[in-house]
Amino acid sequence: MPYSTIIGIDAHARTNVATAIIPATGETRQAELPAEPGLLIDWIGTERFPAPVMAVYGSGSTGYPLARALAVAGIACSVWRRHRSCPHAGTGGPKLPLFLTYTPGMRP
């Protein structure tokens, strides 16, 4: 499915920085919010982005609660995490890490 708005989220324990791009126009919008899923969902709703919307973030230490909250709100979300067998950059491993996706409803 082609998405009309794509939102990249830099998720941390205390803050979420979200950048949305609308590919049809090249317009971008950004917000820095406390790491409360409801606040991010409210921002997405008040910005009135063209639908359908897809959010994506790297789980890191924040896990999957944000993805679950976005799914409940009807916002598609893809979560990426480093595969356990892929070494971190600078350790002699590949420069581009391998990632797996997580879809809400599946067990990570």
Secondary structure by P-SEA (a helix, b strand, c coil): ccccbbbbbbccccbbbbbbbcccccbbbbbbbcccaaaaaaaaaaacccccbbbbbbccccccaaaaaaaaacbbbbbbbccccccccccccccbbbbbbbcccccc
